[in-house]
Amino acid sequence: MAVNNCVESMVGPTLADYKDYGVGLVMSELLTFNYLMPSIREKGGAYGAGCKMSESGIVDFFSYRDPNLASTYNNFEQSISNCIDGTFGEQ
């Protein structure tokens, strides 16, 4: 009974009830490996870059040791546009 009360009193979406969680995980992988890693890490010189989705549905963009922060923010925006437009390959 206490477990049910705890789950019912939680605020915000969780892994158990967030309907688009699986889609968000796929989206974060697409953004990371098809756009962010090539544009920010390989071309921009950062040590790493990507996108992740937490179990609560929060989407985070990140870069690590990035020498080109201004262009990285543009790459974050462009990656979202590319995902919405469907401009990514079958791979």
Secondary structure, DSSP 8 states (H G I E B T S, - for coil): -HHHHHHHT--S--TTT-TTHHHHHHHHHHHIIIIIIIIIIITT--SEEEEEE-TTS-EEEEEES-S-HHHHHHHHHHHHHHHHHT-----
